[in-house]
């Protein structure tokens, strides 16, 4: 704790973390929850604009189709944004890529604001695509920048701030959606443009901060600029240890040049990192957290909680996310990533099994629905204090610098694809399986717990090269991917 405070108070790093957060994770979190409150107003807007255009009301199927496009195009945009992270980051550098991404968010907000005045639901769809693109690109750039500015001793805490800002964005989406704030029919387009205000702040302030030190040293070969950036962010010092680590990694990269996403998938030396990334990402997306965040109203309605109390419970969920995320940020460097993952997944699995039971017993007593709400709150606490926190840090530690851009492309593709698929199938799951859909999520959490406990090495306090060697040493049934590659090379 003392080391963390010393680092954050001696330079400009804390301010940079905040600026990165409001234009990165905050945007993703806000757009995940911000659409739920104005949804009935937007559907009425679709009806009225269609009638004004064609002099007849649209069919219910047409309204549903347009509304589905508005919802799903966000994930489609996110998918394309995730794919383009390598192009933007490689061409422009981390800082300029983030500034460019903020402009995309601002353009999306301008289109969203104008859509109501010109009575065009098509413009809402376009704005949602741009929001998604900005979120997909921004989430990867945010995490990458944090990983490249943080010293090894507090890398976990710094990268974990991305999760904290995502939780803050989710809470803000729920808060601004309240009818007492902006959640009214005459203001629905404004509630969807709030994140753009923070994008404007980021565009104005970020140019005054330095580029990521690791990017300057390893990719640009500018040792002097790297040292200046470290001193600006973390205070005066020689930073010999940090720069020696970068030099070692740079020499390793020269021996193994940058790979494309397809080349990375074929590379057996990073096979365990890829398996870990895909397993943890799938377990996170299919753990039920995304579904609970997106469909919390329907879930609490299914649990027989009164409608007028649901919005306050969802606000409580957002507050729990932030408190847990901040608390975990202070503890992650002491506890480690591995314990947070297997322990968190295990407790989440237990919560989901109990949620299934209470949903089936909801008519037994009037307190049972509130028991379900408490279990869901505990589930969110265990996620934000476990896998949700550790994953953000782990993703920035799995690959050395030369492989990180391609890894972020693959990770973003998988995350946004699963997010889109879950958004499409969850309404059918809850209709078809009712409360038993949570048993599927419990199984995924159990899988994540077992994988983390038996196979995942601890990454706390290690350099990226040391972590890479740990993964190469993993053996299953006495065999490793590295040994197989050597055997193939021999023949």
N, C-alpha and C positions, 0 to 999 in steps of 0.2 A: 504493500500500500504506500509506504514511504517513497519507494523508488518510483512508483507511478506518479505521485504528486510532484516529485522533484522534476521528472521529465516534462510533465504537462505545464508546469508553471515557469519554466526557464526559457521557453521559446514561444513560437506562434502555433505550435501543433494543435492545441485545444481549439483555437479559432478555426483552423483549417478543417479539423474533424467535424465541427458544427456546419461549416459552409458546404462541405462534401455531403454531409448527411441530409440537409434540407433539399439538395438537388438530386440526391440518389435514392437511398432507401425510403425516405419520407414519401417521395412521389409514388413509388410502387405500393406502399401500404395504403396511402390515401385512395388511390384508384381502385384498390381491392374492395374497399368498403363504401366509398363515396357514392356509388351508383344506386345502392339499395334504397336510400331515403327518397330520392326524386323519381323512382321508377314508375309510380302510378301517374305522376304529372307528365312524364315523357310519353307514356302510352296514350294519355289523353291528347297530348300535342301531336302525336302521329295521326290520331283520329281526325283532329281538327284541320291539320295541314293537308291531309289527303282529301277531306271534304271540300276545302277551299280550292283545291287544284282540279278535282274531277266532278264536283257537284253531287257527289254521292258518298255515303260512309263506306269505309273499307270493311271487308269481312273480318271476323275475329281471327281467322287463320293468317290473313295478311298482316294484321297488327302483331300477332305472335311472331311471325317470320321476321318482320323488321326489328322488333324488340330483341329477338335472338341474335340478329346480326350486330346490333349495337353492343350487346353483351360480349359476344364471341370474338368480334374483330379486335378487341383489346389484346386478347391472347395471340391472335394472328400477328398483330403488329409487334408484340413482344418477342415472338419467334424470329421475325426478320431483324429486329434490333439486336438480339443475342448473336445472330449469325454475323452481323456487321462489326462486332466489337474489334476483331482483329484488323480489319481495314482501317477504321477510324483511329484506333490506338496506335497502330504501326505507322500510319502516315502523319498524324498530327501530334503524337505524344499524348500522355495521359491528361494533362491539364487542358490543352486546347480541344481535345476530344470531348471532355466534359462540358466545356463552354458551348461547343457546337451542339451538343445534346440538349442543353438548356434552351437554346433557340428553337429547337424542334418542339419542345413542350410549350413554349410561348406561342408559336404559330398555331398549334393545336387548340390552345385556349382562345385565341382570336377567332378561329373558325367556330368553336363551340358557342361563344358569345353571340356571334352573328347569326347562327342557325335559327334562333328564335325569332329574330326580327324579319328574316326573309322567308320564314315558315318552310324550312328545308330539313327534313329528317335525314336526308343523304349527308348533309354537312355534319350531323352528329356522328354518323358512322365514320366519316373521314377523320374527324377529331379524335374519335376513340382509337382508330388505327395509329394516328400520330402519338397519342398518349401511350399506347402499348409499345410502339417502337422506341419512344424515349425511355420508358421504364425498363425494357429489355436491354437496351444499350447502357443506360445509366446504372442499373444494378450491378452489372459486371465491371464497369469502369470504376464505380465507387469502391467495390471490394478490392479491385486490383490496386488502386491508388493507395488505399489504407495499408495493404500488405507491403507496398514498396516504400512507404515513409516511416514505418514503425521499426524501432530497434527490437532485436530478438527477445529481450527480457520481458517486454510488454506487448509483443506482437498479438497475443491472444486477446488482450483487453482492447487494444486499438481496433482490430478488425471486427470485434464483437459490437462495436458502436453501430455498424451497419444494420444489425438486427434491432437495436434499440430505436433507431430512427424509422425503421419499417413499422415497428409497433406504435411509435408516436404518430406516424402517418395514418395507420388504421384507426387509432383513437380520434384523430382530428377529422377523419371522414365521417365517423359516427357523430362527433360533436357538432360540426358545421351542418350536418343533416337534420339536427333537431329543429322542430317547427319554431322554437323560440329564437333560433339563430338565422339560418338561411334555408331551412327545409320547408319552404312555402312554394306554392305553385307559381307565383310571379318571379321567383328567384332561382328556379331549378338550374338554369344555365350558369348562374354565378357560383353555385355550390360545387359545380364540376370544374371550375376554373381556379379555385383557391391555390392549388399547387404551383400554378404559373407565377404567382406573386413571389414565391420562394426561388423560382428559377431566375427571375429578374435580379433578385439579390445576389444569387450565385454568379451571374454574368458580370455584375458590377464589381464584386469583391474578389473573386478567384484570381484574376490577372495579377493581383498584388502578392500572391503567394508563390513559392518556388515550385518547379517541376519535381516529380518524384525522384529522390536521390538514386534509387536502384536503377531506374530507367536511364538517368544521366550517366551513371558509371558503366553499367553493363552493356547497354545498347548504343549509347552515344560515345562512350569512351572518354567522357569529360570529367576527370578526377577532381579538378578544381571546383567546377560547378556543383559537383556532388557534395563536396565538403562544405561549401557555402550553404547549400540547401539544408544539410543536416544541422548546421549551426543556427540557421534561421528558424528551423522548426523546433529543435530540442535544446537550444542554448549553446554557449561557447564550449568548445572542447576539441580534442584532436580526432576523436572517433576512429582511432586506429583499428580497433577490433572489428568494427562494422565494415570498414573499407577493406580490411584483409579478407573478410568473409566474401565480400563482393568480388574481390580479385580472384579468389579461389574458384568461385562459381563461374566467373568470366572465362577462366582457363579451361574449365570443364565444358563450357558451352562451345568454345572454339574447337574442341575435339569432337563435339556432337552438335552440329549446326541446328538452327531453328527448323521445326517440323510443321507441316500442314496438319489439319485435323485428321485427314485420312492416314497420313504417315504415322501420326501419333497412335491411332487405333491399331496399326500393324506392328508397332514397336513393342517387343516382348519385355524389354527392360522396364517399361512403365505399366505393364499389364495389371499389376496389383493396385496401382494408383487409380487406373481407369475402372477396375472392378469396384474399388471402394467408392469412387465418385458416383458411379451409376447406382450402386446399392443404397448408399446413404440418401442420394437424391430421390430415388424411387420410394424409399421408406418414408422420407419426409413428406413427399407429395401425396402418397397413398396412406399416410398415417391418420388422416381424417382432419388434420388441422386446417387445410385449405377449405375443405367442405364446411367445417364448423364456422370459419370466418365468413364465408360467402353466404351460407344458408342458415345462419344462426337463428333468424326469425322463424323459419319453417321448423327447425329442430325444437325450439322452445314451444312453438305452437303445438307440435306433435306431443310434447310433454305435458300439455294442458295448463301451461302458465298463462295467466290473463294477458291479453294483447297490450293493455296500457302499461304493463310492467316490463315487457320484453325489452324495450329500447333502453331502459335504465340498467337492465342486466347486461346487455351488450356493451354499454359504456363501461360497466364494471369489469368486463372481460378485457377491454382495451387497457384500463388502468393496471390490471394484474399483469398483462404482458409487459408493460413498460417497467414496472417495479421489479419484476423477476429478471428482466433482461439486464437492467442496471446492476442488480445484486450479483448476478452471474458474472458480469464483466469485472467485478472486483475480486471474484474468487477463482476465475478460470485458470490463472497462472499458478495457483496453489493446488487445485484439484486435478487439473489436466483435462485433456479432451476426451480420452477413452472412457473414463468413469462417467462423465456427463452423458455420453452417447448410450452405453449399454444400460446404465441405471435409469436414464430418462425414458428410453424406449420400453424398458420393463415395467415401469410405473404407469406409463401411458397405456400399455396393453391391459393392465389390471383395471384401470379407470374405464376403458371402453367396454370391457366385459361387464362391469357393474352398471354402466349406462344402459346396456342392452337389457339387463335384469330390471332396472327401475322403470324403463320405458314400457316393459310388459306388465308391470305392476302399478302403473300410474293411476288406475281407478280404485286401487285398494285403500288409499288414504289421501287426504288433501296435502300432506307434507311430502309425499313421494315426488311430485314434480319439482319441488324445491331441492330435494336430494339429488335429482338429475342435474339441476343447474349447478349445484356445488361440485358434483363430480366433473362436469364440463370445465368449470373454473380450475379445478385441480389438474385436469388434463392439460389445459393451456399453460398453467404454471410449470408443470413437468416438461412440456415441450420447450417453452421459452428458456427455462433454466437448464435444459439438457440438450437434445439434438438441435433445436433451433439455434441455440447459442454456439454450440461446438462446431456445427457445420460451416457457419460463416468463417470461422477461424481456420478450420481444416482445409477448406477449399483454396485458401491462399497459401497453404503449406505443402500441398501434395506434389507440386511440380516445380522444377527449377525454372529460372527466368525464361529460357529459350522455349520451353514447352507451355508456359502459362497462357499465352494468348489463344493457342489452339484448344487448350483444356477449357478455357472459359467459353469458347464457342460451343464445344460439345456439351458442356454443363448447362449453358443457357438454352440450347436446343431441347435438351431432355426436360429441363424444368418447365419451360413454357408449353411444350407438347403435352406433358402430363397435366399441367394446369388447365389447358384447353379441354382435354379429354375428360377430366374429372368434372369440369363445369357442365359438360354435355350429358354425362351419364349419371351424375349424382341424383338429379330430380327423378330419374327412372328407377334408380336403386332404392330411394326412400319410398317411392310408390309401390315397387314390387316386393322389396324385402322388409319394408317398414323398419322396425327397430333393429332387426337382425343384420342390417347393412354395417353396423358398427363392429360386428364380429370379424368382417373382412379387414377392416382397419386394424383391429387388435392383432390379427395374424401378421400383418405387415410390420407392426411395431415389434412383435416378438422376433421376427426375422432380423430386424435391425439390431435388436439387443444381442442375439446370439452371434451375429457376424462381428459386431464391435467387441464382444467379450473374447471370442476365440481367435480372431484373425487380425484385428486392427492394432498396429503398434502405437505407442504413445509418441506424440510429436512435441510435447511441451519442452521449451528451452533448447531446442535443437536447430541447427542450421538446415537449410533446404537440402544441401548435399547429404548431411547425416540422415535426414528423413528418407531421402531417396535410397540410401544404402539399407536402411531398416526394412523398407518394402521389398528390396531385392532379396533379402534374407528369409522372407516368408516361405515356408514349405507346407505343403498339404500331402499327407501320405508319403512323406519323405522326399517329395519332388518339388522343384521350383521352376518357374518360367525361364529363369536365367540359365539353369542347367540344361533345359530342353533346347534353348537357343544355341548353347555351346556344342551340344551333341549334334545338332543339325549342321552347324558350321564345320565340324570335323568331317562330316560325310559329304 
